[in-house]
Amino acid sequence: MIDLRGITQIYPGPQGPVEALRGIDLRILPGEVFGIIGRSGAGKSSLVRVINLLNRPTQGEVIVAGHDLAQLNEARLREARRDIGMVFQHFNLLSSRTVFDNVALPLELAGMAKNAIRQRVQPLLELVGLTALADRYPAQISGGQKQRVGIARALANRPKVLLSDEATSALDPETTRSILDLLRQVNKELGLTVVLITHQMQVIKQIADRVAVIDAGRIVEQGRVIEVFTRPQQPITKRLIDEIVPQDLPASVLDHVRQLKNQVQEGAGQLLRLSYAGERAYQPILSRLIREHELDLSILHGQVDEIQEQTFGSLAVYVSGQEGHLARAIAQLRTEGVLVEEVKTEG
Ligand SMILES: Nc1ncnc2c1ncn2[C@@H]1O[C@H](COP(=O)(O)OP(=O)(O)OP(=O)(O)O)[C@@H](O)[C@H]1O
């Protein structure tokens, strides 16, 4: 649905050119919810502006719904942009227009007749749960409701892609959840491709199917969200995920393990981090391990959570037993699809 090929974006700056995007290749499939996450200054806004060609990339191709946007003339580009709905962080509603008229605006601009507009807008207001507030003005509704208007307006031209640029960043956690649920609903019911730009892993965790991490103008990691959460590769990804799955153990846990290591008289003890997802979460993997390999095991830290109805876990465990037993147990865990990493307690 979206194909970005070799995108670079260079801005002129007082201290010389700023390379905001440095060779981005990205393919977003029809019907998926795709998250793009990065820290401030990573290049997220530049990337969104390239996807709808508000910015012309310095180099590269932008193909959306089959159109090579950079090749289109102004009139064709305006038409192609109707395939791309956009939702903004600060809603961008017109304060002098009612809820209904804000949603109707893109249709008026497209020259649609009044009657047809009414028939298009009413079901949209119903979809976003705002039928009762149709005659209110933006100043008379809450932030979450404003964003619902923003979503209905973005859907008015029946786009194929919905671009959400930090759409929940100005909202409290509960409202954020309800807006993300709405985006998910729209994705499922209308089969719309949704691209979310965000700096919050929580947003990715709640609704994205796949995620790309952008850092200093490059995509440094991408994959299915559950994979990226359980097996982050890049330091920046680990830092972003840390908000949800802490990557480092607290000092008190490490202290405790050092004491345990001193107490173990014979055999060996190791601090391990176990990460797993999906069906494995329901298997009695640990209890079987303890029985079969005569190990002792203490769960010291961790969490079990859910992404897209799939359970995933990350546990720090201290395992002790005879040396050979421990090595066999670790090998067995790995064959069962558990990611096993040894955690160093020194230094
Ligand atoms: N119009 C511009 N002229 C010059 N430099 C720019 C311009 N827009 C962005 N930049 C620079 O490009 C880089 C990427 O900026 P961009 O706004 O795309 O990042 P971002 O990830 O969206 O950040 P934030 O989350 O803070 O909005 C930054 O170094 C920024 O200073």
Ligand as a Chemical Component Dictionary entry (heavy atoms), coordinates in Angstrom:
data_LIG
# 
_chem_comp.id                   LIG 
_chem_comp.type                 NON-POLYMER 
_chem_comp.pdbx_formal_charge   0 
_chem_comp.three_letter_code    LIG 
# 
loop_
_chem_comp_atom.comp_id 
_chem_comp_atom.atom_id 
_chem_comp_atom.alt_atom_id 
_chem_comp_atom.type_symbol 
_chem_comp_atom.charge 
_chem_comp_atom.model_Cartn_x 
_chem_comp_atom.model_Cartn_y 
_chem_comp_atom.model_Cartn_z 
_chem_comp_atom.pdbx_ordinal 
LIG N1  N1  N 0 12.278 22.690 7.962  1  
LIG C1  C1  C 0 13.409 22.261 8.508  2  
LIG N2  N2  N 0 14.582 22.890 8.269  3  
LIG C2  C2  C 0 15.747 22.456 8.796  4  
LIG N3  N3  N 0 15.849 21.359 9.583  5  
LIG C3  C3  C 0 14.723 20.686 9.877  6  
LIG C4  C4  C 0 13.443 21.100 9.363  7  
LIG N4  N4  N 0 12.509 20.239 9.823  8  
LIG C5  C5  C 0 13.159 19.334 10.587 9  
LIG N5  N5  N 0 14.498 19.588 10.624 10 
LIG C6  C6  C 0 15.538 18.798 11.311 11 
LIG O1  O1  O 0 15.449 17.470 10.822 12 
LIG C7  C7  C 0 15.634 16.500 11.868 13 
LIG C8  C8  C 0 14.399 15.617 11.956 14 
LIG O2  O2  O 0 13.288 16.396 12.382 15 
LIG P1  P1  P 0 11.806 15.852 12.496 16 
LIG O3  O3  O 0 10.930 17.012 12.855 17 
LIG O4  O4  O 0 11.476 15.083 11.277 18 
LIG O5  O5  O 0 11.946 14.842 13.738 19 
LIG P2  P2  P 0 10.813 14.210 14.681 20 
LIG O6  O6  O 0 11.227 12.809 14.898 21 
LIG O7  O7  O 0 9.478  14.438 14.096 22 
LIG O8  O8  O 0 10.957 15.030 16.015 23 
LIG P3  P3  P 0 9.796  15.504 17.070 24 
LIG O9  O9  O 0 9.260  14.255 17.683 25 
LIG O10 O10 O 0 10.569 16.361 18.042 26 
LIG O11 O11 O 0 8.784  16.273 16.263 27 
LIG C9  C9  C 0 15.895 17.307 13.121 28 
LIG O12 O12 O 0 17.295 17.391 13.277 29 
LIG C10 C10 C 0 15.300 18.668 12.811 30 
LIG O13 O13 O 0 15.979 19.674 13.525 31 
# 
loop_
_chem_comp_bond.comp_id 
_chem_comp_bond.atom_id_1 
_chem_comp_bond.atom_id_2 
_chem_comp_bond.value_order 
_chem_comp_bond.pdbx_ordinal 
LIG N1  C1  SING 1  
LIG C1  N2  SING 2  
LIG C1  C4  DOUB 3  
LIG N2  C2  DOUB 4  
LIG C2  N3  SING 5  
LIG N3  C3  DOUB 6  
LIG C3  C4  SING 7  
LIG C3  N5  SING 8  
LIG C4  N4  SING 9  
LIG N4  C5  DOUB 10 
LIG C5  N5  SING 11 
LIG N5  C6  SING 12 
LIG C6  O1  SING 13 
LIG C6  C10 SING 14 
LIG O1  C7  SING 15 
LIG C7  C8  SING 16 
LIG C7  C9  SING 17 
LIG C8  O2  SING 18 
LIG O2  P1  SING 19 
LIG P1  O3  DOUB 20 
LIG P1  O4  SING 21 
LIG P1  O5  SING 22 
LIG O5  P2  SING 23 
LIG P2  O6  DOUB 24 
LIG P2  O7  SING 25 
LIG P2  O8  SING 26 
LIG O8  P3  SING 27 
LIG P3  O9  DOUB 28 
LIG P3  O10 SING 29 
LIG P3  O11 SING 30 
LIG C9  O12 SING 31 
LIG C9  C10 SING 32 
LIG C10 O13 SING 33 
# 
